[in-house]
Amino acid sequence: MKKISACPSWLGLSEDRRSFVYFSERAETVRKIYELSIGGYGSYSIANYLNRQNVPPFPPASKWDHTTIDSMLRNRATFGEHQPKSYAGGNKKGKPVGNAIANYYPAVITREIFESAQKARRKNLSDGRGRRGENITNLFTGLTVCDYCGRNVKFANRKSLICENVLEDKGCIRVGWSYRDFERSVLYFLIHPALRETIGPNDRPVFDKLVSAIWDSQAASFASRFEMVPLLKQAITSLRLASGGVSSTRALPDAIIKRDQPGRFFRIRLWDGHHYKGFPVEVSD
């Protein structure tokens, strides 16, 4: 058997250099990086999170940076693929030679997870940004949609969720939902014991992981809120806001945007296909 000259940083080589040695902790870090990327975080915020959590960087690096994260998110070796390269002529990056070899390395993620991360990265690039993660003020970025017109609902002035059409003076119901009230309402809905009873036994581990993260996030720590975002992306497939209730009518484009109207509700669809209707909760601070 031919000796191996190199391998990805989450793998090592056996003493005879004929097989790979699996570093489980590093592999888990790779999985976390992909999970965060799919959850909408960019490379800068992922690196920032890993450094703040004191996650050991892969040698010889002394800390995590965005270039390392970008490289890892593009590395097809994560799902086991190897592309032979030639380094003739001093080409440091190497020139691909022949076809890629499937299942060459022990995979740490699936091909599906890899492709999902590429899709998320392309979306971040098209939007001009990824989540920076310094202060996770909106847990639902990319999830909220207006129930009246179908446009996205935006986090406006760092305090309210308002329909894009309203913000652009293009009509729709000129109402908003205070973010703090909305977040609390959705999270209390998700942790209600009655909801768990509607989840099938096979899906409960995923649901329980989300609920546990929500309880941890009550301390409002950076890390717990940061980690909750990908779980919400995984659990929620649709989140529609009816900020003015069922009887609202369109107002003139220059009318005042009202907030927290009586009768407001949200429609939520979970990953298992179930649809629910949720309402604001009254909780004393």
N, C-alpha and C positions, 0 to 999 in steps of 0.2 A: 504494500500500500504506500502511495506517495505521501511524503511528509507535508504538513501544512505550514505555511509561512506566516500567516496572520489570521486574525479573526476580529469580530466586532468587540467593542469594549465591555459588553455585558457577558462575554464568554471568555474563557481561558483555554489554554492548550495543555494537553497531558504532557508528561515528561518526555515521552518519545515523539511528541508533536504529530501524532497520527489520529487524534480524536479531540473533541471539544470538552471542556469542563464548564459546567453550567453554574453561574453565579446567581443564586436565587434572589438576593437582595437587590442586585443591580437590575435583574430582569423585572422585578416588581416596580422599580423606579421607571423603567421604560414604559410599562403598562400605565402607570400614573400619568406620565407625560402625554400619552395618547388619549387617555380619558379626559384630561384637561383641555387638550386641543379640540377634541370633538365637542366638548362643552362650550366652546367659543372663545377660549383664551388664546392670545397670541404668544409668540415666543418670548417676548420681553417679560410679560407677566408670569409666565410659567417659570422662567429662570429666577425671577424675583421671589416667587413663592418657595421654590426649592431651597434657595439661599436662606430665606427667613426661617424655614423649618429645619435648617441645618442638615439637609439631606446630603450625604457625601457625594461630591462630584466624581466622575470616573477619571482615573489617572490618565495623563499627567496633569490635568487641569486642577487649579486650586479653588475654583468656584464655578458655578453655572453661569453661562452667558447665552444670549439669544442665538448666536451662530451655532453653538453646540446643539441647542434645541432644534433649530431649523434643520441641521444636518441629520439628526436622529429621526425627525418626522418624515424625511425624504428617503431614509435608508430602507431599502427593500429587504435587507438582511433580517429585519425585525420579524418578517413572516417566513424566513428561511431561504430566501432567494440569494444566489451568488452570481455576480457578473464578472467573469474573468477579464483582466485588463493587462495591457502591455505598458511598461514604463520605459521602453526604449527611447533613446534620444533625450533623456533627462526630463521626460514628461512626469511631473510630480503627481498630478491627479490621475494619470493613467488613461489609456485609450481602450474602450471596450473591444474585446476580441471574442467573436463567436456569440452563440446564444447564451442567455442566462440559464443557470442551473437551479431548478426547483428543489426544495427540501435539502439543500446543501448544509444549512445551519439548523440547529434546534430553534424552532420558532418561539418567540415570546408573545406574539399577538397573532390574530388571524388575518388573512388577506382582506376580509370584510372590514375589520377595524382599521387597517391601513388605508383602505379606500375612503372610509368615512372621515378619517383625519385629513386626507387630501381635499375632500369636498369642503370641510370646515375651513381649511387654510385658504382655499380659493375664495370662499365667501368673505373672509376677513380682508383679503387683498382687494376684492372688488368694493368693499365698504370703506376701504382706506384705513382700516384700523382693526385691531383685536382688542379684547378686554385687557386693560392695563393692570387691573387687579390691586391698585394701591388702596382703594376703599370700595368695597363691593356694596354700592348703594342700591343697585337694582338687580335683584336676583333673577328677574324674568326677561332680561334683554333677549329679543328675538322670538319670544313666545307669545306676546300679547297682541291681540287683533280686536278691532272694533266689531261688535256684534251687529251694528246697524249697517255699516257700509263695506266691511271687509278689509279696510285699510289697516296698516300697522298702527299700534298704539305706542306712543313715544313717552319717554321719561322727560318731562318738561320742567325747566327751572329747578331741577333737583328736588322736586317735591310732589309732582302730580303726574298721573298717567292720562294722556290726552290723545285723541285720534289725530292722525296726520292731516286729514282733510280739514279739521278745525284749525290746526296750527298753520295751515297754508291758506286759510280763508276760502276753502272750496266747498263749504257746506257741512253737512252732517249735524249731529246733535252737539251743541256747544256746552258740553259738560265734561268734567274731569273727575278723577278718583284720586284722592290723596294717597300717595304711594305707601306711607306707613300703614294706613288703614287697610289698603288692598293687600299688602304683603301679609299682615297679621291675619286677615280673613282667609286667604288661600292656605297659609300654613296651618291654621287651626282646623280648617276643613280636612287637610291631608292627615293630620294626626288623630282625628276623631276615631274612637274605637269602632264605631259602627261601620266606617268605611272599610276597615280591614276585613270585616266579615263578608264583604262582597267580593273580595279578592280570592281567586282560586288558590288552592294549596301550593301549586307549582310556582305561582307568581309571588307568593308572600315573602320569600327571602329578599327580593328586589325591593318590595314595598317596605319591609321592615328596616332595610338599610337606609332608605330615604327618611323614614320617621325618626330613626336614631340620629341622623344628621341634623334634622330639624330641631330636635331637643337640644343637641349640642350647640346649635347656633344661637340659642337663646342668650348665651353669654356675649353675643355680638362680637366675637373674636374674628380677626381677619381670616385665620386659617379655616375655621369651621364654616364661615360663609363662603369662602373661596371654594371649598370642597363640595359644598351643597349644590352649586350651580350645575355641574355636569349631571348630578343625580336628578335634578329637576328636568333637565333636557331629556334625560332618558325616560323619566316617568310620565311626563306631560307631552301629549302630541298636539293638543289644541287648547288654547286658553283665550276665550272671547269675553270682552267686557261690555256689559250693558250698563254704562255708567249713569244713565238717566232713567233706568227702569223700563217698563213696557209701554208707558203712555207718553213718552217724550216726543216732542215735535221739533222740527228744524227751526232755528232762529236766524235772524239777519246776520250776515257775516261779521258785522262790527258789534254784535251783542256781547255782553260780558260772559266770560266762560264761568259757569257755576261749577261748584265742586260738592262731592259727597251728597248727592241728591237722595232723598228717601226712595226706597224701592229699587235701588241699584242692585245688580247681581252679576255673577259671572257664570259662564258655561265652560266646563272643563272636561276634556277627554283624556283618559289615561292610556298607557301603552297597551293595556289588555283589551282596549276597544270600548270600555264602559264610558257612558256620558253621564255627567252630573250637573246640577245647578247649585251654586253656592251663594251665600249672602254674607253681608258684613257682620262681624261679631263685635259685641260691646264688651271690652275688657278694660278695667281700670288700671291706669299706669302707676 
